[in-house]
Amino acid sequence: MAKYSKKAGEKVEKAMHEMKEGKLKSGSGKKVTSKEQAVAIGLSEAKKEGAKVPKKKS
């Protein structure tokens, strides 16, 4: 299992909360409905801020 930093975990938690409220939007502006997409958005935001996020497995 991948180990994420505390900052990354907080970003994912925030993204999940926004998705459940119906406020989270993807890059194209559409509403996010899947948990997987919300997690990906949270990790992406954390990565941009320099948080420790493991590389995606290919």
PDB file of N, CA, C and O in Angstrom, chain B, residues numbered from 101:
ATOM      1  N   MET B 101       0.842  -1.183   0.000  1.00  0.00           N
ATOM      2  CA  MET B 101       0.000   0.000   0.000  1.00  0.00           C
ATOM      3  C   MET B 101       0.885   1.244   0.000  1.00  0.00           C
ATOM      4  O   MET B 101       1.898   1.296   0.698  1.00  0.00           O
ATOM      5  N   ALA B 102       0.502   2.219  -0.770  1.00  0.00           N
ATOM      6  CA  ALA B 102       1.278   3.450  -0.872  1.00  0.00           C
ATOM      7  C   ALA B 102       1.150   4.281   0.400  1.00  0.00           C
ATOM      8  O   ALA B 102       0.078   4.349   1.002  1.00  0.00           O
ATOM      9  N   LYS B 103       2.247   4.909   0.802  1.00  0.00           N
ATOM     10  CA  LYS B 103       2.247   5.737   2.002  1.00  0.00           C
ATOM     11  C   LYS B 103       2.259   7.198   1.576  1.00  0.00           C
ATOM     12  O   LYS B 103       3.183   7.645   0.896  1.00  0.00           O
ATOM     13  N   TYR B 104       1.257   7.921   1.968  1.00  0.00           N
ATOM     14  CA  TYR B 104       1.135   9.327   1.603  1.00  0.00           C
ATOM     15  C   TYR B 104       1.461  10.219   2.787  1.00  0.00           C
ATOM     16  O   TYR B 104       1.327   9.814   3.941  1.00  0.00           O
ATOM     17  N   SER B 105       1.885  11.426   2.492  1.00  0.00           N
ATOM     18  CA  SER B 105       2.189  12.383   3.549  1.00  0.00           C
ATOM     19  C   SER B 105       0.887  12.888   4.170  1.00  0.00           C
ATOM     20  O   SER B 105      -0.196  12.690   3.621  1.00  0.00           O
ATOM     21  N   LYS B 106       1.011  13.535   5.309  1.00  0.00           N
ATOM     22  CA  LYS B 106      -0.161  14.071   6.005  1.00  0.00           C
ATOM     23  C   LYS B 106      -0.855  15.120   5.132  1.00  0.00           C
ATOM     24  O   LYS B 106      -2.083  15.169   5.069  1.00  0.00           O
ATOM     25  N   LYS B 107      -0.063  15.952   4.465  1.00  0.00           N
ATOM     26  CA  LYS B 107      -0.595  17.009   3.594  1.00  0.00           C
ATOM     27  C   LYS B 107      -1.419  16.395   2.451  1.00  0.00           C
ATOM     28  O   LYS B 107      -2.497  16.888   2.121  1.00  0.00           O
ATOM     29  N   ALA B 108      -0.900  15.315   1.854  1.00  0.00           N
ATOM     30  CA  ALA B 108      -1.613  14.648   0.760  1.00  0.00           C
ATOM     31  C   ALA B 108      -2.932  14.071   1.264  1.00  0.00           C
ATOM     32  O   ALA B 108      -3.954  14.157   0.584  1.00  0.00           O
ATOM     33  N   GLY B 109      -2.904  13.481   2.462  1.00  0.00           N
ATOM     34  CA  GLY B 109      -4.120  12.919   3.045  1.00  0.00           C
ATOM     35  C   GLY B 109      -5.178  13.981   3.283  1.00  0.00           C
ATOM     36  O   GLY B 109      -6.369  13.745   3.076  1.00  0.00           O
ATOM     37  N   GLU B 110      -4.733  15.158   3.721  1.00  0.00           N
ATOM     38  CA  GLU B 110      -5.670  16.266   3.960  1.00  0.00           C
ATOM     39  C   GLU B 110      -6.295  16.738   2.655  1.00  0.00           C
ATOM     40  O   GLU B 110      -7.487  17.041   2.610  1.00  0.00           O
ATOM     41  N   LYS B 111      -5.495  16.804   1.591  1.00  0.00           N
ATOM     42  CA  LYS B 111      -6.008  17.241   0.285  1.00  0.00           C
ATOM     43  C   LYS B 111      -7.039  16.259  -0.257  1.00  0.00           C
ATOM     44  O   LYS B 111      -8.064  16.661  -0.808  1.00  0.00           O
ATOM     45  N   VAL B 112      -6.759  14.965  -0.093  1.00  0.00           N
ATOM     46  CA  VAL B 112      -7.695  13.939  -0.566  1.00  0.00           C
ATOM     47  C   VAL B 112      -8.986  14.015   0.245  1.00  0.00           C
ATOM     48  O   VAL B 112     -10.081  13.901  -0.305  1.00  0.00           O
ATOM     49  N   GLU B 113      -8.849  14.208   1.552  1.00  0.00           N
ATOM     50  CA  GLU B 113     -10.026  14.317   2.419  1.00  0.00           C
ATOM     51  C   GLU B 113     -10.890  15.508   2.001  1.00  0.00           C
ATOM     52  O   GLU B 113     -12.116  15.405   1.967  1.00  0.00           O
ATOM     53  N   LYS B 114     -10.259  16.627   1.686  1.00  0.00           N
ATOM     54  CA  LYS B 114     -10.977  17.837   1.261  1.00  0.00           C
ATOM     55  C   LYS B 114     -11.694  17.598  -0.073  1.00  0.00           C
ATOM     56  O   LYS B 114     -12.843  18.003  -0.250  1.00  0.00           O
ATOM     57  N   ALA B 115     -11.001  16.933  -1.011  1.00  0.00           N
ATOM     58  CA  ALA B 115     -11.592  16.642  -2.323  1.00  0.00           C
ATOM     59  C   ALA B 115     -12.793  15.714  -2.177  1.00  0.00           C
ATOM     60  O   ALA B 115     -13.809  15.904  -2.846  1.00  0.00           O
ATOM     61  N   MET B 116     -12.683  14.706  -1.304  1.00  0.00           N
ATOM     62  CA  MET B 116     -13.796  13.774  -1.090  1.00  0.00           C
ATOM     63  C   MET B 116     -15.002  14.501  -0.491  1.00  0.00           C
ATOM     64  O   MET B 116     -16.144  14.250  -0.875  1.00  0.00           O
ATOM     65  N   HIS B 117     -14.733  15.399   0.447  1.00  0.00           N
ATOM     66  CA  HIS B 117     -15.805  16.170   1.075  1.00  0.00           C
ATOM     67  C   HIS B 117     -16.525  17.036   0.038  1.00  0.00           C
ATOM     68  O   HIS B 117     -17.754  17.103   0.018  1.00  0.00           O
ATOM     69  N   GLU B 118     -15.744  17.698  -0.823  1.00  0.00           N
ATOM     70  CA  GLU B 118     -16.337  18.531  -1.878  1.00  0.00           C
ATOM     71  C   GLU B 118     -17.148  17.689  -2.853  1.00  0.00           C
ATOM     72  O   GLU B 118     -18.208  18.116  -3.311  1.00  0.00           O
ATOM     73  N   MET B 119     -16.652  16.481  -3.176  1.00  0.00           N
ATOM     74  CA  MET B 119     -17.372  15.610  -4.102  1.00  0.00           C
ATOM     75  C   MET B 119     -18.720  15.207  -3.516  1.00  0.00           C
ATOM     76  O   MET B 119     -19.731  15.192  -4.217  1.00  0.00           O
ATOM     77  N   LYS B 120     -18.726  14.877  -2.216  1.00  0.00           N
ATOM     78  CA  LYS B 120     -19.975  14.469  -1.565  1.00  0.00           C
ATOM     79  C   LYS B 120     -20.977  15.613  -1.497  1.00  0.00           C
ATOM     80  O   LYS B 120     -22.186  15.383  -1.519  1.00  0.00           O
ATOM     81  N   GLU B 121     -20.477  16.852  -1.414  1.00  0.00           N
ATOM     82  CA  GLU B 121     -21.364  18.021  -1.403  1.00  0.00           C
ATOM     83  C   GLU B 121     -21.796  18.420  -2.817  1.00  0.00           C
ATOM     84  O   GLU B 121     -22.706  19.232  -2.987  1.00  0.00           O
ATOM     85  N   GLY B 122     -21.139  17.844  -3.831  1.00  0.00           N
ATOM     86  CA  GLY B 122     -21.464  18.158  -5.217  1.00  0.00           C
ATOM     87  C   GLY B 122     -20.785  19.411  -5.727  1.00  0.00           C
ATOM     88  O   GLY B 122     -21.232  19.999  -6.711  1.00  0.00           O
ATOM     89  N   LYS B 123     -19.694  19.838  -5.063  1.00  0.00           N
ATOM     90  CA  LYS B 123     -19.005  21.068  -5.452  1.00  0.00           C
ATOM     91  C   LYS B 123     -17.716  20.812  -6.219  1.00  0.00           C
ATOM     92  O   LYS B 123     -17.159  21.740  -6.806  1.00  0.00           O
ATOM     93  N   LEU B 124     -17.226  19.565  -6.227  1.00  0.00           N
ATOM     94  CA  LEU B 124     -15.955  19.251  -6.872  1.00  0.00           C
ATOM     95  C   LEU B 124     -16.140  19.144  -8.377  1.00  0.00           C
ATOM     96  O   LEU B 124     -17.029  18.439  -8.856  1.00  0.00           O
ATOM     97  N   LYS B 125     -15.293  19.851  -9.119  1.00  0.00           N
ATOM     98  CA  LYS B 125     -15.376  19.821 -10.573  1.00  0.00           C
ATOM     99  C   LYS B 125     -14.049  19.351 -11.156  1.00  0.00           C
ATOM    100  O   LYS B 125     -12.987  19.600 -10.585  1.00  0.00           O
ATOM    101  N   SER B 126     -14.118  18.675 -12.287  1.00  0.00           N
ATOM    102  CA  SER B 126     -12.904  18.201 -12.952  1.00  0.00           C
ATOM    103  C   SER B 126     -12.315  19.342 -13.778  1.00  0.00           C
ATOM    104  O   SER B 126     -12.852  20.450 -13.789  1.00  0.00           O
ATOM    105  N   GLY B 127     -11.225  19.069 -14.457  1.00  0.00           N
ATOM    106  CA  GLY B 127     -10.560  20.086 -15.276  1.00  0.00           C
ATOM    107  C   GLY B 127     -11.454  20.640 -16.372  1.00  0.00           C
ATOM    108  O   GLY B 127     -11.341  21.810 -16.736  1.00  0.00           O
ATOM    109  N   SER B 128     -12.341  19.804 -16.898  1.00  0.00           N
ATOM    110  CA  SER B 128     -13.230  20.248 -17.972  1.00  0.00           C
ATOM    111  C   SER B 128     -14.443  21.002 -17.439  1.00  0.00           C
ATOM    112  O   SER B 128     -15.248  21.513 -18.218  1.00  0.00           O
ATOM    113  N   GLY B 129     -14.579  21.074 -16.106  1.00  0.00           N
ATOM    114  CA  GLY B 129     -15.685  21.816 -15.513  1.00  0.00           C
ATOM    115  C   GLY B 129     -16.903  20.979 -15.175  1.00  0.00           C
ATOM    116  O   GLY B 129     -17.895  21.493 -14.656  1.00  0.00           O
ATOM    117  N   LYS B 130     -16.827  19.665 -15.475  1.00  0.00           N
ATOM    118  CA  LYS B 130     -17.956  18.790 -15.162  1.00  0.00           C
ATOM    119  C   LYS B 130     -17.900  18.340 -13.710  1.00  0.00           C
ATOM    120  O   LYS B 130     -16.823  18.278 -13.117  1.00  0.00           O
ATOM    121  N   LYS B 131     -19.053  18.027 -13.136  1.00  0.00           N
ATOM    122  CA  LYS B 131     -19.140  17.585 -11.747  1.00  0.00           C
ATOM    123  C   LYS B 131     -18.520  16.192 -11.585  1.00  0.00           C
ATOM    124  O   LYS B 131     -18.772  15.295 -12.390  1.00  0.00           O
ATOM    125  N   VAL B 132     -17.715  16.025 -10.548  1.00  0.00           N
ATOM    126  CA  VAL B 132     -17.071  14.739 -10.262  1.00  0.00           C
ATOM    127  C   VAL B 132     -18.034  13.885  -9.447  1.00  0.00           C
ATOM    128  O   VAL B 132     -18.596  14.343  -8.452  1.00  0.00           O
ATOM    129  N   THR B 133     -18.222  12.621  -9.883  1.00  0.00           N
ATOM    130  CA  THR B 133     -19.146  11.732  -9.187  1.00  0.00           C
ATOM    131  C   THR B 133     -18.468  10.489  -8.641  1.00  0.00           C
ATOM    132  O   THR B 133     -19.024   9.840  -7.755  1.00  0.00           O
ATOM    133  N   SER B 134     -17.279  10.128  -9.138  1.00  0.00           N
ATOM    134  CA  SER B 134     -16.623   8.905  -8.672  1.00  0.00           C
ATOM    135  C   SER B 134     -15.586   9.193  -7.597  1.00  0.00           C
ATOM    136  O   SER B 134     -14.910  10.222  -7.623  1.00  0.00           O
ATOM    137  N   LYS B 135     -15.470   8.251  -6.636  1.00  0.00           N
ATOM    138  CA  LYS B 135     -14.501   8.380  -5.550  1.00  0.00           C
ATOM    139  C   LYS B 135     -13.075   8.373  -6.102  1.00  0.00           C
ATOM    140  O   LYS B 135     -12.217   9.127  -5.642  1.00  0.00           O
ATOM    141  N   GLU B 136     -12.833   7.508  -7.100  1.00  0.00           N
ATOM    142  CA  GLU B 136     -11.494   7.391  -7.678  1.00  0.00           C
ATOM    143  C   GLU B 136     -11.031   8.713  -8.266  1.00  0.00           C
ATOM    144  O   GLU B 136      -9.874   9.099  -8.102  1.00  0.00           O
ATOM    145  N   GLN B 137     -11.934   9.408  -8.951  1.00  0.00           N
ATOM    146  CA  GLN B 137     -11.588  10.685  -9.563  1.00  0.00           C
ATOM    147  C   GLN B 137     -11.327  11.742  -8.484  1.00  0.00           C
ATOM    148  O   GLN B 137     -10.436  12.577  -8.638  1.00  0.00           O
ATOM    149  N   ALA B 138     -12.091  11.710  -7.407  1.00  0.00           N
ATOM    150  CA  ALA B 138     -11.887  12.658  -6.312  1.00  0.00           C
ATOM    151  C   ALA B 138     -10.526  12.445  -5.653  1.00  0.00           C
ATOM    152  O   ALA B 138      -9.833  13.407  -5.325  1.00  0.00           O
ATOM    153  N   VAL B 139     -10.149  11.185  -5.463  1.00  0.00           N
ATOM    154  CA  VAL B 139      -8.840  10.871  -4.884  1.00  0.00           C
ATOM    155  C   VAL B 139      -7.730  11.348  -5.814  1.00  0.00           C
ATOM    156  O   VAL B 139      -6.741  11.923  -5.358  1.00  0.00           O
ATOM    157  N   ALA B 140      -7.888  11.114  -7.112  1.00  0.00           N
ATOM    158  CA  ALA B 140      -6.879  11.537  -8.085  1.00  0.00           C
ATOM    159  C   ALA B 140      -6.711  13.058  -8.080  1.00  0.00           C
ATOM    160  O   ALA B 140      -5.589  13.556  -8.177  1.00  0.00           O
ATOM    161  N   ILE B 141      -7.799  13.784  -7.968  1.00  0.00           N
ATOM    162  CA  ILE B 141      -7.745  15.248  -7.925  1.00  0.00           C
ATOM    163  C   ILE B 141      -7.035  15.701  -6.650  1.00  0.00           C
ATOM    164  O   ILE B 141      -6.202  16.607  -6.692  1.00  0.00           O
ATOM    165  N   GLY B 142      -7.359  15.080  -5.526  1.00  0.00           N
ATOM    166  CA  GLY B 142      -6.718  15.420  -4.255  1.00  0.00           C
ATOM    167  C   GLY B 142      -5.221  15.186  -4.288  1.00  0.00           C
ATOM    168  O   GLY B 142      -4.448  16.022  -3.820  1.00  0.00           O
ATOM    169  N   LEU B 143      -4.802  14.044  -4.844  1.00  0.00           N
ATOM    170  CA  LEU B 143      -3.374  13.734  -4.932  1.00  0.00           C
ATOM    171  C   LEU B 143      -2.662  14.670  -5.898  1.00  0.00           C
ATOM    172  O   LEU B 143      -1.518  15.062  -5.669  1.00  0.00           O
ATOM    173  N   SER B 144      -3.341  15.021  -6.970  1.00  0.00           N
ATOM    174  CA  SER B 144      -2.761  15.942  -7.944  1.00  0.00           C
ATOM    175  C   SER B 144      -2.516  17.314  -7.324  1.00  0.00           C
ATOM    176  O   SER B 144      -1.463  17.916  -7.532  1.00  0.00           O
ATOM    177  N   GLU B 145      -3.489  17.801  -6.564  1.00  0.00           N
ATOM    178  CA  GLU B 145      -3.339  19.096  -5.890  1.00  0.00           C
ATOM    179  C   GLU B 145      -2.207  19.048  -4.867  1.00  0.00           C
ATOM    180  O   GLU B 145      -1.439  20.001  -4.736  1.00  0.00           O
ATOM    181  N   ALA B 146      -2.111  17.932  -4.142  1.00  0.00           N
ATOM    182  CA  ALA B 146      -1.055  17.780  -3.144  1.00  0.00           C
ATOM    183  C   ALA B 146       0.322  17.765  -3.814  1.00  0.00           C
ATOM    184  O   ALA B 146       1.277  18.361  -3.315  1.00  0.00           O
ATOM    185  N   LYS B 147       0.403  17.077  -4.948  1.00  0.00           N
ATOM    186  CA  LYS B 147       1.665  16.985  -5.683  1.00  0.00           C
ATOM    187  C   LYS B 147       2.127  18.361  -6.153  1.00  0.00           C
ATOM    188  O   LYS B 147       3.318  18.671  -6.116  1.00  0.00           O
ATOM    189  N   LYS B 148       1.171  19.187  -6.598  1.00  0.00           N
ATOM    190  CA  LYS B 148       1.499  20.543  -7.059  1.00  0.00           C
ATOM    191  C   LYS B 148       2.082  21.394  -5.936  1.00  0.00           C
ATOM    192  O   LYS B 148       2.904  22.278  -6.178  1.00  0.00           O
ATOM    193  N   GLU B 149       1.647  21.118  -4.698  1.00  0.00           N
ATOM    194  CA  GLU B 149       2.136  21.871  -3.542  1.00  0.00           C
ATOM    195  C   GLU B 149       3.404  21.272  -2.947  1.00  0.00           C
ATOM    196  O   GLU B 149       3.923  21.776  -1.951  1.00  0.00           O
ATOM    197  N   GLY B 150       3.907  20.195  -3.555  1.00  0.00           N
ATOM    198  CA  GLY B 150       5.165  19.611  -3.111  1.00  0.00           C
ATOM    199  C   GLY B 150       5.048  18.541  -2.054  1.00  0.00           C
ATOM    200  O   GLY B 150       6.047  18.196  -1.422  1.00  0.00           O
ATOM    201  N   ALA B 151       3.852  17.999  -1.838  1.00  0.00           N
ATOM    202  CA  ALA B 151       3.667  16.945  -0.843  1.00  0.00           C
ATOM    203  C   ALA B 151       4.221  15.617  -1.374  1.00  0.00           C
ATOM    204  O   ALA B 151       4.367  15.431  -2.582  1.00  0.00           O
ATOM    205  N   LYS B 152       4.526  14.699  -0.446  1.00  0.00           N
ATOM    206  CA  LYS B 152       5.067  13.392  -0.824  1.00  0.00           C
ATOM    207  C   LYS B 152       3.946  12.516  -1.376  1.00  0.00           C
ATOM    208  O   LYS B 152       3.044  12.106  -0.646  1.00  0.00           O
ATOM    209  N   VAL B 153       4.019  12.238  -2.672  1.00  0.00           N
ATOM    210  CA  VAL B 153       3.021  11.406  -3.334  1.00  0.00           C
ATOM    211  C   VAL B 153       3.762  10.389  -4.193  1.00  0.00           C
ATOM    212  O   VAL B 153       4.482  10.782  -5.111  1.00  0.00           O
ATOM    213  N   PRO B 154       3.605   9.080  -3.920  1.00  0.00           N
ATOM    214  CA  PRO B 154       4.300   8.074  -4.720  1.00  0.00           C
ATOM    215  C   PRO B 154       3.891   8.118  -6.185  1.00  0.00           C
ATOM    216  O   PRO B 154       2.783   8.538  -6.519  1.00  0.00           O
ATOM    217  N   LYS B 155       4.796   7.680  -7.055  1.00  0.00           N
ATOM    218  CA  LYS B 155       4.504   7.671  -8.487  1.00  0.00           C
ATOM    219  C   LYS B 155       3.442   6.629  -8.813  1.00  0.00           C
ATOM    220  O   LYS B 155       3.313   5.612  -8.132  1.00  0.00           O
ATOM    221  N   LYS B 156       2.678   6.910  -9.880  1.00  0.00           N
ATOM    222  CA  LYS B 156       1.633   6.000 -10.323  1.00  0.00           C
ATOM    223  C   LYS B 156       2.251   4.716 -10.872  1.00  0.00           C
ATOM    224  O   LYS B 156       3.213   4.767 -11.639  1.00  0.00           O
ATOM    225  N   LYS B 157       1.696   3.558 -10.479  1.00  0.00           N
ATOM    226  CA  LYS B 157       2.206   2.281 -11.001  1.00  0.00           C
ATOM    227  C   LYS B 157       1.758   2.130 -12.438  1.00  0.00           C
ATOM    228  O   LYS B 157       0.610   2.425 -12.771  1.00  0.00           O
ATOM    229  N   SER B 158       2.667   1.669 -13.297  1.00  0.00           N
ATOM    230  CA  SER B 158       2.310   1.525 -14.714  1.00  0.00           C
ATOM    231  C   SER B 158       1.822   0.136 -15.037  1.00  0.00           C
ATOM    232  O   SER B 158       1.483  -0.147 -16.186  1.00  0.00           O
TER     233      SER B 158
END
